[in-house]
Amino acid sequence: MSFEEECDWRLENLYKESHIWLIQVATNTTRNAENAEDMVSDLYLYLHNHRKKEIFWGKSYNLIYCMRYIQCRWISKREKLNRYKLYDNIMDMDTIDEPYDIDKDIQVMMTYDLVKEEVDALKNTKLFAQSALFKMYCYDDNTLSDVANKIGISKSTAFNSIKKVKDHLRKNIENPFKNEE
């Protein structure tokens, strides 16, 4: 039997022996029967097009590999769908006719100045170190990982420190946009 014939034979055995199980795995992953059938069909198509001897198991294919393929493929597809939804929301043209609100810009700038003054005032308190991390994170546009690596602390410590400053700011500065939410 040639390699192509063996791959086809194994794919046929996978369908006969494990199709219902693969559908159940896909249904548990996608929470939708129609999407589950699509994922399993994608798996069969992938196995047919990419013939790999490494994933053979017994008379069929490695079921763990098949299950992981379905899960990873669904995560990738779901992220792509979420990006499309986000893009559709951004490209919503209904808001173009709204007049530009200069007062809102002024309010944002005033709130930013208040936040900056409050963070600078933390130099004289026990939140001094946390305020330095907050500045690195918010003003310098660093990620949590960047802040943690620059200081030499763990990412969770950086997160907790920044959260303390955010909580302090929420208590001491009124949100001017809370009525718009």
C-alpha positions in Angstrom: 0.0 0.0 0.0 1.4 3.4 -1.0 1.7 6.3 1.5 -1.3 8.2 -0.1 -3.4 5.1 0.1 -2.5 4.5 3.7 -3.4 8.1 4.5 -6.8 7.7 2.8 -7.3 4.4 4.7 -6.5 6.0 8.0 -8.7 9.0 7.3 -11.6 6.6 6.5 -11.0 4.7 9.7 -10.9 8.0 11.7 -14.3 8.8 10.2 -15.8 5.4 10.9 -14.4 5.0 14.5 -14.3 8.5 15.9 -16.5 10.9 13.9 -19.2 11.1 16.7 -16.5 11.7 19.3 -14.9 14.4 17.2 -18.3 16.1 16.8 -18.9 16.0 20.6 -15.4 17.5 21.2 -16.2 20.2 18.6 -19.6 20.9 20.1 -18.1 21.2 23.6 -15.6 23.6 22.2 -17.8 25.8 20.0 -21.1 25.4 21.9 -22.9 25.3 18.5 -23.7 22.1 16.5 -23.3 23.9 13.1 -19.9 25.3 14.0 -18.9 21.9 15.4 -19.6 20.2 12.0 -17.6 22.9 10.2 -14.6 22.4 12.6 -14.6 18.6 12.0 -14.9 19.1 8.3 -11.9 21.5 8.4 -10.0 18.8 10.3 -10.8 16.1 7.7 -9.8 18.5 4.9 -6.5 19.4 6.7 -5.6 15.7 7.3 -6.4 15.0 3.7 -4.3 17.8 2.3 -1.4 17.6 4.8 -0.4 14.0 5.0 1.8 13.5 8.0 3.1 10.2 9.2 3.9 11.7 12.6 0.3 11.9 13.6 -0.6 8.3 12.7 -1.8 6.2 15.7 -3.0 2.6 15.5 -5.3 2.2 12.5 -6.2 5.9 12.4 -4.9 9.3 13.4 -3.9 10.5 16.8 -7.1 11.6 18.5 -5.4 14.0 20.9 -3.9 15.8 17.9 -7.3 16.0 16.2 -8.9 17.3 19.4 -6.2 20.0 19.8 -6.5 20.9 16.1 -10.2 21.6 16.6 -9.7 23.6 19.8 -6.9 25.7 18.3 -8.7 26.2 15.0 -11.9 27.4 16.9 -9.9 29.9 19.0 -8.3 31.3 15.9 -11.7 31.5 14.1 -13.4 33.1 17.1 -10.6 35.8 17.4 -11.0 36.5 13.7 -14.7 36.9 14.1 -14.2 39.3 17.1 -11.8 41.4 15.0 -14.4 41.7 12.2 -17.1 42.7 14.8 -14.7 45.3 16.2 -13.9 46.6 12.8 -17.6 46.8 11.9 -18.2 48.9 15.1 -15.3 51.2 14.2 -16.6 51.7 10.7 -20.1 52.6 11.8 -20.9 55.6 9.7 -24.0 56.7 11.7 -21.9 58.9 14.0 -20.3 61.0 11.3 -23.2 63.5 11.2 -22.8 64.3 14.9 -21.3 67.7 15.5 -17.8 67.8 17.1 -17.9 68.5 20.8 -15.1 70.9 21.8 -16.4 71.0 25.4 -15.8 67.3 25.7 -12.1 67.8 24.7 -11.7 70.6 27.3 -13.2 68.3 29.9 -10.8 65.5 29.0 -7.8 67.8 29.2 -9.0 69.2 32.6 -9.5 65.6 33.9 -6.1 64.6 32.6 -4.5 67.5 34.5 -6.4 66.6 37.7 -5.1 63.0 37.4 -1.6 64.2 36.8 -1.7 66.6 39.8 -3.1 63.8 42.0 -0.4 61.3 40.9 2.3 64.0 41.5 0.9 64.6 45.0 1.4 60.9 45.8 5.2 61.6 46.1 4.6 62.6 49.7 2.6 59.5 50.6 3.2 55.8 51.0 2.0 55.3 47.4 5.2 57.0 46.0 6.6 53.8 44.5 3.3 52.8 43.1 2.8 56.2 41.5 6.2 55.8 39.7 5.0 52.5 38.2 1.7 54.1 37.3 3.6 56.9 35.4 5.7 54.4 33.5 2.6 52.4 32.6 0.2 55.2 31.7 2.3 58.2 30.6 5.1 56.3 28.8 2.8 53.7 27.2 4.7 50.7 28.6 3.0 47.3 28.9 2.9 45.6 32.3 5.7 43.3 31.2 7.8 46.3 30.2 7.3 48.0 33.6 8.0 44.8 35.5 11.2 44.1 33.5 12.5 47.7 33.8 12.1 47.7 37.6 13.0 44.0 38.1 9.7 42.9 39.7 7.1 40.4 38.8 4.2 41.3 36.4 1.6 40.6 39.1 3.4 43.0 41.6 3.4 45.7 38.9 -0.3 45.1 38.2 -1.2 45.3 41.9 0.8 48.5 42.4 -0.8 50.2 39.4 -4.2 49.0 40.5 -3.7 50.6 43.9 -3.0 54.0 42.3 -6.1 53.6 40.0 -8.3 52.8 43.0 -6.9 55.9 44.8 -7.7 58.0 41.8 -11.2 56.6 41.5 -11.8 57.5 45.1 -10.4 61.1 44.9 -11.4 62.2 41.4 -14.9 62.3 40.1 -15.4 60.8 36.6 -16.9 63.6 34.4 -18.1 61.1 31.8 -20.0 58.7 34.1 -23.4 60.0 32.9 -22.5 59.1 29.3 -22.0 55.4 29.9 
